[in-house]
Amino acid sequence: QVQLVESGGGLVQAGGSLRLSCAASGRTFNSSPMGWFRQAPGKEREFVATITRSGGATYYADSVKGRFTISRDNAKNTVYLQMNSLKPEDTAVYYCAARRFGVVVRTPDEADYWGQGTQVTVSS
């Protein structure tokens, strides 16, 4: 089983950058596709980015492509989300997710494990 804890959220100005971290525990981490999702107030949880087990492939939502970068360091049991050129519409609670099977995790229902979330607020 995998336990996930996000950190790094906070308040930033539009155009700024923020790096989120997701610390994982559990022996299955290195075999788990990972993803980032976000949920704004009153909205559904949406896909942001995902990364394969070895970090060899990444995929992004169109809304963040070119601005966000997902990466992982399996030696540190950590996945990251580097967010650049932040916009107010990026404001949301960001969740780290892991999937037991499969190559990537691109929908909430594919996620088997979730972190508690970290708040990202982008002011204009």
C-alpha positions in Angstrom: 0.0 0.0 0.0 1.1 3.6 -0.7 0.7 6.6 1.5 1.0 10.0 0.0 1.6 13.4 1.6 1.7 16.6 -0.4 3.5 19.7 0.5 4.7 22.9 -1.1 1.5 24.7 -1.6 1.0 28.3 -0.8 0.0 31.8 -2.0 1.8 33.1 -5.1 1.2 36.0 -7.5 0.2 35.4 -11.1 3.2 34.6 -13.2 5.1 33.1 -10.3 6.3 29.6 -9.7 5.7 26.9 -7.1 7.0 23.4 -6.6 4.8 20.8 -5.1 6.2 17.6 -3.5 4.5 14.4 -2.8 6.3 12.1 -0.4 5.3 8.5 -0.7 5.7 5.6 1.7 5.3 2.0 0.8 7.3 -0.5 -1.1 5.1 -0.2 -4.2 6.0 3.4 -5.0 8.6 2.5 -7.5 6.1 0.4 -9.4 3.3 2.9 -9.2 2.3 5.4 -11.9 1.8 8.7 -10.3 -0.3 11.7 -11.1 -1.4 15.1 -9.9 -4.9 16.3 -9.8 -6.5 19.5 -8.7 -9.9 20.6 -7.4 -11.1 24.1 -7.3 -14.0 25.2 -5.0 -17.3 24.0 -6.4 -15.6 22.1 -9.3 -14.8 18.5 -10.0 -11.4 17.0 -9.5 -9.4 17.3 -12.7 -6.3 15.7 -14.2 -3.2 17.8 -14.2 -0.2 15.6 -15.0 0.9 12.0 -14.8 4.2 10.1 -14.9 5.1 6.5 -15.6 6.8 4.2 -13.1 10.4 5.0 -14.2 9.6 8.6 -15.1 10.2 7.9 -18.7 7.0 9.4 -20.0 4.8 12.3 -18.8 1.5 13.6 -19.9 -0.3 16.8 -19.1 -3.6 18.4 -19.3 -3.8 21.0 -22.1 -4.5 23.7 -19.6 -1.1 23.3 -17.9 1.0 22.0 -20.8 4.2 24.1 -21.2 3.9 25.5 -17.8 3.9 22.5 -15.4 6.4 19.7 -15.2 5.9 16.5 -13.4 9.0 14.5 -12.3 9.8 11.8 -9.8 12.8 10.7 -7.8 12.3 7.1 -6.9 15.4 7.1 -4.7 13.6 9.7 -2.6 10.2 8.2 -3.0 9.0 11.6 -4.1 7.1 13.0 -7.1 7.1 16.7 -7.9 5.1 19.2 -9.8 6.9 22.3 -10.9 4.4 25.0 -11.7 5.5 28.0 -13.6 3.7 31.0 -15.1 0.9 30.4 -12.6 -2.5 31.9 -13.3 -5.4 32.6 -11.0 -7.3 29.8 -12.6 -4.7 27.4 -11.3 -6.0 28.0 -7.8 -7.1 24.7 -6.3 -6.3 22.0 -3.9 -3.7 19.8 -5.5 -3.7 16.1 -4.9 -1.1 13.5 -5.5 -2.3 10.2 -6.7 -0.9 6.7 -7.2 -2.2 3.8 -9.3 -1.4 0.2 -8.5 -1.7 -1.1 -12.0 -1.4 0.5 -15.4 1.0 2.9 -17.1 -0.4 6.2 -16.1 -3.2 7.7 -14.0 -5.2 10.2 -15.9 -8.6 10.1 -14.3 -9.7 10.2 -10.7 -11.3 6.8 -10.9 -8.0 5.3 -11.9 -6.3 6.4 -8.7 -6.0 3.9 -6.0 -4.3 6.2 -3.4 -4.6 9.9 -2.7 -2.7 12.4 -0.7 -4.5 14.8 1.6 -4.0 17.7 -0.8 -2.2 21.0 -0.6 -3.7 24.4 -1.3 -2.3 26.5 -4.1 -3.7 30.0 -4.4 -2.6 32.3 -7.2 -3.5 35.9 -6.8 -3.8 38.5 -9.6 
